[in-house]
Amino acid sequence: MKKMSAIDAFIALPDEEKERQCKEYDKEFFFERGRPLTSAQRALWERAKRRGRPTVGQGAKVISLSVERQLLKEADALAKARGISRAELVARGLRAILAKKPRNAKAA
């Protein structure tokens, strides 16, 4: 015999029992009537409220970049094979080139 889902079990309840269970969710949220957050809880709450990706380094700058199509296909295939994004592949390449170049050398 197939086990009844939670939804089906609720639907099968008498109306009075449904009303009793629903009243539980009509109450104010716990955090509205609870005690104030500790400083550690407040810090965690502030971190959780932030949207978007976490900041890495000094943050990111979106740029427009033209790349030859075949080179882009090869780069995308390599990024996929390594399990990284296209942006991460480009960033790694830039870091590798910048690490090899002396700071005071002129562009070639």
DSSP file (Angstrom, degrees, kcal/mol; ACC not computed):
  #  RESIDUE AA STRUCTURE BP1 BP2  ACC     N-H-->O    O-->H-N    N-H-->O    O-->H-N    TCO  KAPPA ALPHA  PHI   PSI    X-CA   Y-CA   Z-CA
    1    1 A M              0   0    0      0, 0.0     2,-0.2     0, 0.0     0, 0.0   0.000 360.0 360.0 360.0 133.0    0.0    0.0    0.0
    2    2 A K        -     0   0    0      1,-0.1     2,-0.2     0, 0.0     0, 0.0  -0.491 360.0-115.3 -74.1 136.9    1.3    3.4   -1.0
    3    3 A K        -     0   0    0     -2,-0.2     2,-0.2     1,-0.1    -1,-0.1  -0.513  32.4-113.0 -73.4 138.2    2.0    5.9    1.8
    4    4 A M        -     0   0    0     -2,-0.2    -1,-0.1     1,-0.1     2,-0.0  -0.493  30.3-120.0 -73.3 136.0   -0.2    8.9    1.8
    5    5 A S     >  -     0   0    0     -2,-0.2     4,-2.6     1,-0.1     5,-0.2  -0.268  25.2-108.8 -69.7 163.4    1.6   12.2    1.1
    6    6 A A  H  > S+     0   0    0      1,-0.2     4,-2.0     2,-0.2     5,-0.1   0.864 120.5  51.4 -62.1 -36.1    1.5   15.0    3.7
    7    7 A I  H  > S+     0   0    0      2,-0.2     4,-2.6     1,-0.2    -1,-0.2   0.939 111.0  46.1 -67.0 -47.0   -0.8   17.0    1.4
    8    8 A D  H  > S+     0   0    0      1,-0.2     4,-1.8     2,-0.2    -2,-0.2   0.885 111.5  52.8 -63.2 -37.9   -3.2   14.1    0.9
    9    9 A A  H  < S+     0   0    0     -4,-2.6     4,-0.5     2,-0.2    -1,-0.2   0.901 110.6  47.5 -63.9 -40.1   -3.2   13.4    4.7
   10   10 A F  H >< S+     0   0    0     -4,-2.0     3,-1.3     1,-0.2    -2,-0.2   0.924 110.3  51.5 -66.6 -44.0   -4.0   17.1    5.4
   11   11 A I  H 3< S+     0   0    0     -4,-2.6    -1,-0.2     1,-0.3    -2,-0.2   0.837 105.5  56.9 -61.5 -33.2   -6.9   17.1    2.8
   12   12 A A  T 3< S+     0   0    0     -4,-1.8    -1,-0.3    -5,-0.2    -2,-0.2   0.625  87.7 101.5 -75.1 -12.7   -8.3   14.0    4.4
   13   13 A L  S <  S-     0   0    0     -3,-1.3     2,-0.0    -4,-0.5    -3,-0.0  -0.323  84.7 -99.0 -70.2 153.7   -8.6   15.7    7.8
   14   14 A P     >  -     0   0    0      0, 0.0     4,-2.0     0, 0.0     3,-0.4  -0.360  36.8-109.1 -65.5 155.3  -11.9   17.0    9.1
   15   15 A D  H  > S+     0   0    0      1,-0.2     4,-2.4     2,-0.2     5,-0.2   0.852 117.3  56.3 -57.3 -38.4  -12.4   20.7    8.6
   16   16 A E  H  > S+     0   0    0      1,-0.2     4,-2.2     2,-0.2    -1,-0.2   0.902 108.2  47.4 -62.6 -41.1  -12.1   21.5   12.3
   17   17 A E  H  > S+     0   0    0     -3,-0.4     4,-2.4     2,-0.2    -1,-0.2   0.878 110.1  52.9 -68.9 -37.7   -8.7   19.8   12.5
   18   18 A K  H  X S+     0   0    0     -4,-2.0     4,-2.4     2,-0.2    -2,-0.2   0.932 110.0  48.7 -60.9 -44.9   -7.6   21.7    9.4
   19   19 A E  H  X S+     0   0    0     -4,-2.4     4,-1.9     1,-0.2    -2,-0.2   0.916 110.2  51.5 -60.8 -44.2   -8.6   25.0   11.0
   20   20 A R  H  X S+     0   0    0     -4,-2.2     4,-0.7     1,-0.2    -1,-0.2   0.917 112.9  44.7 -60.5 -44.1   -6.8   24.1   14.3
   21   21 A Q  H >< S+     0   0    0     -4,-2.4     3,-0.6     1,-0.2     4,-0.4   0.870 111.5  52.5 -69.4 -36.3   -3.6   23.3   12.4
   22   22 A C  H >X S+     0   0    0     -4,-2.4     3,-1.3     1,-0.2     4,-0.5   0.822  97.2  66.3 -70.3 -30.3   -3.8   26.4   10.2
   23   23 A K  H >< S+     0   0    0     -4,-1.9     3,-0.9     1,-0.3     4,-0.5   0.809  90.7  66.0 -60.2 -29.1   -4.2   28.7   13.3
   24   24 A E  T << S+     0   0    0     -4,-0.7     3,-0.5    -3,-0.6    -1,-0.3   0.829 103.3  45.4 -60.1 -33.1   -0.6   27.7   14.2
   25   25 A Y  T <4 S+     0   0    0     -3,-1.3    -1,-0.2    -4,-0.4    -2,-0.2   0.499  98.8  70.1 -92.6  -4.9    0.7   29.5   11.1
   26   26 A D  S << S+     0   0    0     -3,-0.9    -1,-0.2    -4,-0.5    -2,-0.2   0.564  80.1  99.4 -85.2  -9.4   -1.5   32.6   11.6
   27   27 A K  S    S-     0   0    0     -3,-0.5     3,-0.1    -4,-0.5    -3,-0.0  -0.273  88.4 -87.0 -72.1 162.2    0.6   33.6   14.6
   28   28 A E        -     0   0    0      1,-0.1    -1,-0.1     2,-0.1     5,-0.1  -0.293  56.5 -88.3 -63.8 154.8    3.3   36.3   14.4
   29   29 A F    >>  -     0   0    0      1,-0.1     3,-1.2    -3,-0.1     4,-0.7  -0.316  35.0-117.3 -64.8 151.0    6.7   35.0   13.4
   30   30 A F  H >> S+     0   0    0      1,-0.3     3,-1.3     2,-0.2     4,-0.9   0.889 111.4  56.6 -57.6 -43.8    9.0   33.9   16.2
   31   31 A F  H 34 S+     0   0    0      1,-0.3    -1,-0.3     2,-0.2     6,-0.1   0.692  99.6  61.3 -69.2 -15.1   11.6   36.5   15.6
   32   32 A E  H <4 S+     0   0    0     -3,-1.2    -1,-0.3     1,-0.2    -2,-0.2   0.742 117.5  27.9 -79.6 -22.3    9.1   39.3   16.0
   33   33 A R  H << S+     0   0    0     -3,-1.3    -2,-0.2    -4,-0.7    -1,-0.2   0.325 105.0  95.3-118.6   6.3    8.3   38.3   19.6
   34   34 A G  S  < S-     0   0    0     -4,-0.9     3,-0.1     1,-0.2    -3,-0.1  -0.158  84.3 -80.8 -85.8-175.4   11.6   36.7   20.6
   35   35 A R        -     0   0    0      1,-0.2    -1,-0.2    -2,-0.0    -2,-0.1  -0.453  60.3 -79.6 -84.2 163.5   14.4   38.3   22.4
   36   36 A P        -     0   0    0      0, 0.0    -1,-0.2     0, 0.0     2,-0.1  -0.176  53.1 -98.6 -61.7 154.0   17.0   40.5   20.6
   37   37 A L        -     0   0    0      1,-0.1     2,-0.1    -3,-0.1    -6,-0.0  -0.395  34.0-118.0 -70.9 148.3   19.7   38.8   18.6
   38   38 A T     >  -     0   0    0      1,-0.1     4,-2.8    -2,-0.1     5,-0.2  -0.313  34.7-100.9 -74.1 170.8   23.2   38.4   20.1
   39   39 A S  H  > S+     0   0    0      1,-0.2     4,-2.2     2,-0.2     5,-0.1   0.878 125.5  49.7 -64.2 -36.1   26.1   40.2   18.4
   40   40 A A  H  > S+     0   0    0      2,-0.2     4,-2.1     1,-0.2    -1,-0.2   0.909 112.8  46.3 -67.6 -41.8   27.1   37.0   16.7
   41   41 A Q  H  > S+     0   0    0      2,-0.2     4,-2.5     1,-0.2    -2,-0.2   0.889 111.4  52.6 -66.5 -39.0   23.6   36.3   15.6
   42   42 A R  H  X S+     0   0    0     -4,-2.8     4,-2.5     2,-0.2    -2,-0.2   0.912 109.4  49.2 -62.6 -43.4   23.3   39.9   14.3
   43   43 A A  H  X S+     0   0    0     -4,-2.2     4,-2.2     2,-0.2    -1,-0.2   0.909 112.0  48.4 -62.9 -42.5   26.5   39.5   12.3
   44   44 A L  H  X S+     0   0    0     -4,-2.1     4,-2.1     2,-0.2    -2,-0.2   0.906 111.5  50.3 -63.8 -41.8   25.3   36.3   10.8
   45   45 A W  H  X S+     0   0    0     -4,-2.5     4,-1.5     2,-0.2    -2,-0.2   0.907 109.9  50.1 -62.6 -43.1   21.9   37.9    9.9
   46   46 A E  H  X S+     0   0    0     -4,-2.5     4,-0.8     1,-0.2    -1,-0.2   0.894 111.2  48.9 -64.1 -40.0   23.7   40.8    8.2
   47   47 A R  H >< S+     0   0    0     -4,-2.2     3,-0.6     1,-0.2    -1,-0.2   0.889 110.3  51.5 -65.2 -39.0   25.8   38.5    6.2
   48   48 A A  H 3< S+     0   0    0     -4,-2.1    -1,-0.2     1,-0.2    -2,-0.2   0.783 102.4  60.5 -70.4 -27.1   22.8   36.4    5.1
   49   49 A K  H 3< S+     0   0    0     -4,-1.5    -1,-0.2    -5,-0.1    -2,-0.2   0.754  81.5 101.2 -72.8 -24.8   20.9   39.6    4.0
   50   50 A R    <<  -     0   0    0     -4,-0.8     2,-0.3    -3,-0.6    -3,-0.0  -0.334  64.1-145.8 -64.7 141.2   23.5   40.5    1.4
   51   51 A R        +     0   0    0      2,-0.1    -1,-0.1    -2,-0.0     2,-0.1  -0.682  51.4  26.5-104.5 160.5   22.5   39.5   -2.2
   52   52 A G  S    S-     0   0    0     -2,-0.3     3,-0.1     2,-0.0    -2,-0.0  -0.253  99.2 -27.5  89.0-174.7   24.7   38.4   -5.0
   53   53 A R  S    S-     0   0    0      1,-0.1     2,-0.1    -2,-0.1    -2,-0.1  -0.399  72.6 -96.9 -75.5 151.9   28.0   36.6   -5.1
   54   54 A P        -     0   0    0      0, 0.0     2,-0.3     0, 0.0    -1,-0.1  -0.409  46.3-101.9 -66.7 146.4   30.5   37.0   -2.3
   55   55 A T        -     0   0    0     -2,-0.1     2,-0.5    -3,-0.1     3,-0.0  -0.511  34.5-162.5 -71.7 131.6   33.2   39.6   -2.9
   56   56 A V    >   -     0   0    0     -2,-0.3     3,-2.1    -3,-0.1     2,-0.2  -0.971  60.4 -34.5-114.8 129.3   36.5   38.1   -3.9
   57   57 A G  T 3  S-     0   0    0     -2,-0.5     3,-0.1     1,-0.3    -2,-0.0  -0.422 130.3 -18.5  62.2-127.3   39.5   40.4   -3.6
   58   58 A Q  T 3  S-     0   0    0      1,-0.4    -1,-0.3    -2,-0.2     2,-0.1   0.211 110.4 -95.1 -96.4  14.9   38.5   44.0   -4.3
   59   59 A G    <   -     0   0    0     -3,-2.1    -1,-0.4    -5,-0.0     2,-0.3  -0.387  49.0 -70.0  97.4-179.8   35.3   42.9   -6.1
   60   60 A A        -     0   0    0     -2,-0.1     2,-0.4    -3,-0.1    -3,-0.0  -0.788  27.7-153.3-115.4 155.2   34.7   42.4   -9.8
   61   61 A K        -     0   0    0     -2,-0.3     2,-0.4     2,-0.0    -2,-0.0  -0.997  19.2-134.9-126.5 124.4   34.4   44.7  -12.8
   62   62 A V        -     0   0    0     -2,-0.4     2,-0.3     2,-0.0    -2,-0.0  -0.650  31.1-178.7 -79.7 130.8   32.3   43.6  -15.8
   63   63 A I        -     0   0    0     -2,-0.4     2,-0.5     2,-0.0    -2,-0.0  -0.876  28.7-125.1-127.5 160.5   34.0   44.3  -19.1
   64   64 A S        +     0   0    0     -2,-0.3     2,-0.4     2,-0.0    -2,-0.0  -0.926  34.6 179.5-104.2 130.2   33.3   43.8  -22.8
   65   65 A L        -     0   0    0     -2,-0.5     2,-0.5     2,-0.0    -2,-0.0  -0.996  22.0-143.2-138.2 130.1   35.9   41.7  -24.5
   66   66 A S        +     0   0    0     -2,-0.4     2,-0.4     0, 0.0    -2,-0.0  -0.817  25.0 175.3 -94.4 129.5   36.1   40.7  -28.2
   67   67 A V        -     0   0    0     -2,-0.5     5,-0.1     2,-0.0    -2,-0.0  -0.997  38.8-102.3-135.0 137.6   37.6   37.2  -28.7
   68   68 A E     >  -     0   0    0     -2,-0.4     4,-2.2     1,-0.1     5,-0.2  -0.323  37.1-121.9 -56.6 139.2   37.9   35.2  -32.0
   69   69 A R  H  > S+     0   0    0      1,-0.2     4,-2.4     2,-0.2     5,-0.2   0.868 108.1  47.8 -58.9 -45.3   35.1   32.6  -32.1
   70   70 A Q  H  > S+     0   0    0      1,-0.2     4,-2.3     2,-0.2    -1,-0.2   0.905 112.1  50.7 -65.4 -39.6   37.3   29.5  -32.5
   71   71 A L  H  > S+     0   0    0      1,-0.2     4,-2.5     2,-0.2    -1,-0.2   0.900 110.4  50.5 -62.2 -39.9   39.5   30.7  -29.6
   72   72 A L  H  X S+     0   0    0     -4,-2.2     4,-2.8     2,-0.2    -2,-0.2   0.901 108.6  51.4 -65.4 -41.0   36.4   31.2  -27.5
   73   73 A K  H  X S+     0   0    0     -4,-2.4     4,-2.3     2,-0.2    -2,-0.2   0.921 112.1  46.7 -60.2 -44.1   35.1   27.7  -28.3
   74   74 A E  H  X S+     0   0    0     -4,-2.3     4,-2.3     2,-0.2    -2,-0.2   0.903 112.8  49.4 -65.3 -41.1   38.4   26.2  -27.2
   75   75 A A  H  X S+     0   0    0     -4,-2.5     4,-2.7     2,-0.2    -2,-0.2   0.917 111.1  49.2 -64.4 -43.2   38.4   28.3  -24.1
   76   76 A D  H  X S+     0   0    0     -4,-2.8     4,-2.5     1,-0.2    -2,-0.2   0.893 110.6  50.9 -63.1 -39.7   34.9   27.3  -23.2
   77   77 A A  H  X S+     0   0    0     -4,-2.3     4,-2.3     2,-0.2    -1,-0.2   0.909 112.1  46.8 -64.7 -41.2   35.7   23.6  -23.8
   78   78 A L  H  X S+     0   0    0     -4,-2.3     4,-2.0     2,-0.2    -2,-0.2   0.918 112.1  49.9 -65.9 -43.4   38.7   23.9  -21.5
   79   79 A A  H  X>S+     0   0    0     -4,-2.7     5,-2.6     1,-0.2     4,-0.7   0.917 112.2  48.0 -61.1 -43.1   36.8   25.7  -18.8
   80   80 A K  H ><5S+     0   0    0     -4,-2.5     3,-0.7     1,-0.2    -1,-0.2   0.910 110.1  51.8 -64.2 -42.1   34.0   23.1  -18.9
   81   81 A A  H 3<5S+     0   0    0     -4,-2.3    -1,-0.2     1,-0.2    -2,-0.2   0.843 114.1  43.7 -63.4 -33.3   36.6   20.3  -18.8
   82   82 A R  H 3<5S-     0   0    0     -4,-2.0    -1,-0.2    -5,-0.1    -2,-0.2   0.515 112.5-119.9 -89.7  -5.8   38.2   21.9  -15.7
   83   83 A G  T <<5S+     0   0    0     -4,-0.7     2,-0.3    -3,-0.7    -3,-0.2   0.841  72.8 117.4  72.5  33.3   34.8   22.6  -14.1
   84   84 A I      < -     0   0    0     -5,-2.6    -1,-0.3    -6,-0.2    -2,-0.1  -0.817  65.9-100.3-125.9 167.7   35.3   26.4  -13.9
   85   85 A S     >  -     0   0    0     -2,-0.3     4,-2.1     1,-0.1     5,-0.1  -0.376  31.5-111.8 -82.2 165.4   33.6   29.4  -15.5
   86   86 A R  H  > S+     0   0    0      1,-0.2     4,-2.5     2,-0.2     5,-0.2   0.915 119.9  53.5 -60.5 -43.4   34.8   31.2  -18.6
   87   87 A A  H  > S+     0   0    0      1,-0.2     4,-2.5     2,-0.2    -1,-0.2   0.895 107.9  49.7 -61.0 -40.8   35.5   34.2  -16.3
   88   88 A E  H  > S+     0   0    0      2,-0.2     4,-2.6     1,-0.2    -1,-0.2   0.892 109.7  51.8 -66.2 -38.7   37.7   32.1  -14.0
   89   89 A L  H  X S+     0   0    0     -4,-2.1     4,-2.2     2,-0.2    -2,-0.2   0.930 112.0  45.9 -62.0 -45.6   39.6   30.7  -16.9
   90   90 A V  H  X S+     0   0    0     -4,-2.5     4,-2.6     2,-0.2    -2,-0.2   0.916 112.4  51.1 -63.5 -43.1   40.4   34.2  -18.2
   91   91 A A  H  X S+     0   0    0     -4,-2.5     4,-2.5     1,-0.2    -2,-0.2   0.912 110.0  49.3 -61.8 -43.0   41.3   35.4  -14.7
   92   92 A R  H  X S+     0   0    0     -4,-2.6     4,-2.4     2,-0.2    -1,-0.2   0.902 111.0  50.4 -62.9 -40.3   43.7   32.5  -14.3
   93   93 A G  H  X S+     0   0    0     -4,-2.2     4,-2.3     2,-0.2    -2,-0.2   0.926 110.9  48.1 -63.3 -44.4   45.3   33.2  -17.7
   94   94 A L  H  X S+     0   0    0     -4,-2.6     4,-2.8     1,-0.2     5,-0.2   0.910 111.5  50.4 -62.0 -42.4   45.8   36.8  -16.8
   95   95 A R  H  X S+     0   0    0     -4,-2.5     4,-2.1     1,-0.2    -1,-0.2   0.908 110.0  50.8 -62.3 -40.9   47.3   36.0  -13.4
   96   96 A A  H  X S+     0   0    0     -4,-2.4     4,-1.1     2,-0.2    -2,-0.2   0.916 113.6  44.1 -64.0 -43.0   49.7   33.5  -15.1
   97   97 A I  H  X S+     0   0    0     -4,-2.3     4,-1.3     1,-0.2     3,-0.5   0.924 114.2  49.2 -67.8 -44.1   50.8   36.1  -17.6
   98   98 A L  H  < S+     0   0    0     -4,-2.8    -1,-0.2     1,-0.2    -2,-0.2   0.827 106.4  56.8 -65.8 -31.3   51.1   38.9  -15.1
   99   99 A A  H  < S+     0   0    0     -4,-2.1    -1,-0.2    -5,-0.2    -2,-0.2   0.815 109.1  46.4 -69.2 -29.4   53.2   36.7  -12.7
  100  100 A K  H  < S+     0   0    0     -4,-1.1    -1,-0.2    -3,-0.5    -2,-0.2   0.725  97.2  83.3 -84.4 -23.3   55.8   36.0  -15.5
  101  101 A K  S  < S-     0   0    0     -4,-1.3     2,-0.0     1,-0.0    -4,-0.0  -0.689  82.8-122.6 -87.7 127.7   56.1   39.7  -16.5
  102  102 A P    >   -     0   0    0      0, 0.0     3,-1.3     0, 0.0    -2,-0.1  -0.398  23.8-121.3 -62.8 146.4   58.5   41.9  -14.5
  103  103 A R  T 3  S+     0   0    0      1,-0.3    -2,-0.0    -2,-0.0    -5,-0.0   0.811 109.4  43.7 -61.3 -34.0   56.7   44.9  -13.1
  104  104 A N  T 3  S+     0   0    0      2,-0.1    -1,-0.3     0, 0.0     2,-0.1   0.368  87.1 115.2 -97.8   6.3   58.9   47.5  -14.9
  105  105 A A    <   -     0   0    0     -3,-1.3     2,-0.2     1,-0.1     3,-0.1  -0.473  65.6-121.5 -75.8 146.6   59.1   45.8  -18.3
  106  106 A K        -     0   0    0     -2,-0.1    -1,-0.1     1,-0.1    -2,-0.1  -0.518  36.4 -90.8 -84.2 155.8   57.5   47.5  -21.3
  107  107 A A              0   0    0     -2,-0.2    -1,-0.1     1,-0.1     0, 0.0  -0.352 360.0 360.0 -65.5 144.7   54.7   45.9  -23.3
  108  108 A A              0   0    0     -3,-0.1    -1,-0.1    -2,-0.0    -2,-0.0   0.457 360.0 360.0 -87.4 360.0   55.9   43.8  -26.2
